[in-house]
């Protein structure tokens, strides 16, 4: 078969506007500012990136990257995701200095020094006639160097507004997830012409970065027809790319969301199919409004549907001036010319796909009427000059009629009119007649939020009798509290239909209805009043508890409670409000209403007397007690051992074998109190400390906010405290060959143990107790299931126990989803065959212990054991 060369793409570069791959500056030395531009153009900002590592980064993998400590961090200390304060960003003007440019990282920044950068290569391969590997110097020598201004926008810009209505899967970007820079490099179209994609077969251009993430490097793709009509690039504002912005090389895709501009570029593949990278599918989607976050996590098909992928930006506008909490003193007195003072309302706007913003409209009467603002496009000044420079190459946009940068708008309002306003609103339209919508389109990822931007106006009279206006933005970025949305939500108003001032008019009526985080916890029509005496007299084995002054009967849910019935019995006769809200999702809160039985007439006090355990142990079932983090040890790529000190160095914990504790902490990024049940891995006879083995689920595309509790653990530093309460659980290994389960004591001669991933912790606790007791004759079978060999936790402990007791009494088996060559154990998930071969047969004195994901227990363990003859109601303990 002959190879068919695709048509020449060079003439399409400028007329349609093309993604640019930008490469590092070739300046030598520690220059702080790049070469100057002609005076007729917007000038580049002074580079003021800090020269030291920020305090927040010292204990992270990025402890070598110099960052601006004033940036708003959106995901805690690591990974680094940030934006500037809106006022700081706007005051910088057209070009954004790197220290204020927004940052979106999925993991650690690749540590690339200048020596590595000098040898950095990009492999271009796939369906091409000429496969080639370029060094960065070769790209500069082989292709024309160009410089163009481009605005990058994160798809999550303004997501905080959606998160206030209902939490999405993403973290809380404010309105400053947008930045503009002058990017220098070479056109991607020139590179594609050089390698010659094979016509009719080549459909996509796939880009892959050099970062190391749990599910592989970041990568995404463009249709070949789109990539051929875009640019390719090398430096940022006349200086080398900074580490957070892709040093030594990145792709820049004008007019599209920032997630398409791959950083630390390593590979370009011309392919017949779109990128197969994990984050290409599990990020940057606009799912249908009907899909809730939990549903999106559980139903993978939504992520692979090409209809929901986000590429081009939508039209958006924001008011930057007045700033949040800015005060304006109204002056209605005319000057000598009879003119009343005015205030310039200002902001930014942008559109996608190279489309120009053609109008920005402002309303001062809650959307009844709209008036055009004045738009300035600094990008147009680049169309008026052709500049050739040894560093910038060709700086020429005269042949390009597309717009890839933000514009600025102004709307002057006289003080007397502004003084009567309750709200300021802005909306924009692009040349394709797409415009910002009145109502928010809430969806599970919270991306592309572009409903009208609104600022509330508050009027007061000062001591001098003058009117003072204070302006309130909708939200503040990250975890900061503030804004009219949170204020209105706190008093029970519907923020999808915000009302401001005395008119009482809906500002954004008929927004799609979604459950807010404030779920009704009571049963309609339930008017029963319960006295404190009646509440206290209730049998604790048929537990009643109180949440927010309402009484609930937990008895019907003891058997089906995901955390075990013991979690409910633990709070019988008590106010469980704090514990309940620290654990349960909106779905859990909905179920609570089913068990509502009335209202407590007299409130319970939540304070409990400080007591000391009579046996000298630390734990108390009904009282939270502080422990201090004293050591952290990394076990593998995503698991850490956390050691906490008890108040007394010789104090035993007081935790029976087989039971667990509640751990409670306050997230350092969100301030949210969260708690979960954990089984420690410290030795049973340990005194003065407790060890927890924690598998971290950090923010990623599939779980953008990360696991609530494990992310909280990851934020802890030596000296921080968490709280413990316990013991709890329905099972105790009471040795030497005795189990106490649901109050029934039973002699156990054979015990099978099944664990998945971090489910090893309760299994190991029982296993060690069995073999440490010289009188025990119990035989043990263990299956440890994991994704990869590196994921096996406590393998050294398991293998040591097997070496000591494996003759006759102990059988140990592993299974992996992905196994290396010559793996001596099983490959695949737990199934009937695996259980029948490596678990004991049902017997009168037998028992099975299991701990792992719900899907493993429900769909594999339970049916498999039943097929072996086990009565799972009487013989299966699930931790």
Secondary structure, DSSP 8 states (H G I E B T S, - for coil): ----B----TTHHHHH---EEEE-----S--SS-----TTS---------SSB-GGGTTSTTTT-B--TTSEESSSSSS-EEE--HHHHHHT-SS--TTTS-EE-SS------HHHHHT-EEEEEESBSS-EEEEHHHHHHHS-EEEEEEEEE-TTTTHHHHHHHS--SS----S--EEEEEEEEEEHHHHHHHH-BBTTT--EEEEEES---TTS--EEEEEHHHHTTS----EETTB---GGGTTTEEEE-TTB-GGGS-BSEEEEEEESS----HHHHSSSB---TT--HHHHHH-GGGGG-GGGB--B---EEEEEES-TT-EEE------TTS---EEEEEEEEE-STT--EEEEEEESSTTS--EE-EEE-GGGGGGS-EEEETTTEEEE-TT-----S-EEEEEEEEHHHHTT-SEEEEEEEETT--B--SS----TT--S--S-EEEEEEEEE-TTS-EEEEEE-S--STT---SHHHHHHHTT--GGG-B-SSS--BSS-S------S----S-TT---EE-HHHHHHS-TTS-EEEETTEEEE-GGGTTT-TT-HHHHHTTTTSB-HHHHHHH--HHHHHHHGGGEEEEESS-----------TT--S--TTS-EEEEEEEEEE-SSSEEEEEEE-SSTT-B----TT-EEEEEEE-TTT--EEEEEE---S-TT-BSEEEEEEE-----STTTT--HHHHHHHT--TT-EEEEEEEE-SEEE-SSSEEEETTEEEE-SEEEEEEEGGGHHHHHHHHHHHHH-TT---EEEEEEEESSGGG-TTHHHHHHHHHHHTTTTEEEEEEESS--TT--SEESS--HHHHHHHS----TTEEEEEES-HHHIIIIIHHHHHHTT--HHHHEEE-
